[in-house]
């Protein structure tokens, strides 16, 4: 097996292969800021808007190579054409994610009937460096009617959906139930516990 030669960037301390002419981390950080013509979101270092999925320039569909893509799914990044994607008023979703509720740039990654459970999972998301917030129909943060009043939803920014879903899967036990961990020390605890038995930290 051929070993790739690596070099070290003196500016950001990242390692990258010698076949690249510049450090990819620095190139992304120094990329020009683009304002999306469709939704107004400012971003850099990407070929599509992370908020709505529209491309800066023409791009082919990942599934149908001969078809032009309308944009990238905001949840997984797949380039989709009008045949395989779903174009909402403000954002683009692929076939696998078209049923995921998205509210003003926030995607539902989990739902429960317990606000306490949703708050615990939100704290676990924050401990992983992910933005997350809890939404229920009693909440006035979003002016959206999602139907069932008893459902409490955990929302994350659309561009963190994949990472957030992985955090939830990492916390699932063999039966598919979410097993929570203390956001301070990482020790697992039972649902309903108010204080970590390992470090004494409050759990919400």
N, C-alpha and C positions, 0 to 999 in steps of 0.2 A: 504494500500500500504506500502511495506517495504522500509524504508529509508536506503540508503547505507551509511555506516560509512566512513568518509573521514579522511585522515591524510595529514600533510603538510611537504613538503620536505624542510629541512633547507639549502640545497645547492642552489636550483634554485627557491625556493618559490612557486613551483607548488603544487596544491592539487590533490590527487589521492585516489582511494578507497583502503580500508585496506586489501582487498583480494589479492592485488598485493604485491609481495615480495620486489619490488624496484620501485623507481620513474621512470615512462616510459619516461619522458622528459630527465632525466639524462642518462638513458640507451641508448637512441638514440644518445645523444651528445657524449657519450663515446664509441659508437660502432666503430669497426675497419674500416678504410678506405679501400674500395674495388676498384680495377681497373677492369672495364668491359673488358672481353677477346675479345668481338666483336668490340667495338668502341673505347676503351681506356679511356672512361670517368671515373673519380674518384668520388665516392660517399660513403655515409655511412648511416646506419640505415634503409635500404630498402632491400627487397628480389629480386628486379629487377632494372636494370639500368634505371634512369630517362630519359636518352638521347635516348636510342635505344629500351628499353623495355625488353631486354633479362634477363632471370632469372639467379641467381647465382647457384641455385640447382633445381632439378626437381620439377614440380608443376602441379597440375591438372587444366583443363579448367573450368572456372566458369559456362559455359553453358553445356558442355558435360563432365560430371564428370569422365567418363571412359577414356577420351582422354588426353594425356599429352599436356600441354600448351607449345606454342613456346615462349611465353613471355606475358608482360602486354602492353595494349594499352598505348602509351606514353601520350595520352590526357586525358583519364579517369581512367586508372589503371585496367581495366577489364582484367582478365587472359583469353587469347584466344588460341585455338588450330588452326591447319592449316585449319580446315574446316570452322570455323567462323571468323577467323582473316584475316588480309591482311598483308603479310610480304614484306615490301619494302626492298631495298638493305641495308638500314641502320637503319630502325626502324619498329616498329610493331604498327598497327592500328586495332581497332575493326570494326565491320560492320557499326556501327553508325558513325564512324569518318573517314572511308577510303577515303572520298571525300574531306576532309579538306586539303588544300595545306600546306605542311610543307617544309620549306627551311632551310637547315643547322641548325636544332634544333629549329627553330622559326615557330610557327603555325599561320596561318591567322585566326584572330578572327572577323574581320570586313572589309568591303570594301566600297568605295565611289568614286565618281568622283571628290570630292573636297579635295584638299590637306589641306586646312585650317580646314575643319571638322575633318580630320584624326589627325591633330596636336592637336586640342582641346581634342579629345578623348584620345590621348596619354598622355596629361597632366593630365586628370582625372585618368588614369591608374596609373601614377606615384604617384599621391596623395593618391592612395589606397595601395601604396607600391609594385606595380607590375612593372616588366620590360616591356617596350613596345617600338617599333620603327615603323616608317612609311617607307613603301617601295613602290616605283613606278618603272616603266620600265626605267625612266630617271636616276634612282639611280644606282650607280656602286658598292654599298656595297655587293650585291649578284650577282654572275655570273649565273643567271637563267633567262630563258625566260618564262614568264607566260602568254604571248599572248597579250591581250588587253592593249594598251598603255595608255588609258585614265583612267584606274582603279588604284586607290590608295589604298594600303592595310595596315591594322594595324596588326602588328605581335607581338606575345608574346612568351616567352620561352615555350616549349611544356608542362613543368610541371606546368605552371601557366594558361593553357588554360581554365580550368573549372572555376577558380576564375575570369578570365578576362571576360568570357562569362556572368557570373553572374553580374559583374559590368555594362556591356552593358545593360542587361535586367533590372537592377535596374534604369537605366537612360532612359528607354523607356517610352513614353507616351501611352495613350489608343489606338492611331492609329498605334503604332509600330515604330514611329519616335524616334530617340535618342534625348533626351533633355539633354543639357549640363549643367554642374555646375562648378562654379569657383573652381579651385584646391586650392585656398588660404582660402576661407571662406565657400565654399559649396553652395553658392547662385546660383539658376538656372538662365540661361540667354538664349537669343535667338541666334540661329545660325547666324553667321555673325558679332556679337558684338565683338569689339576689346578690350573693357575695362569693368571690372565688375562694375555695377552701385552701388553695395553694399559696396565694399571695395576699389575700384579704381585700383585693380591689373590688369596688362596686361594679356590678356587671352591666348596669345601664346608667 
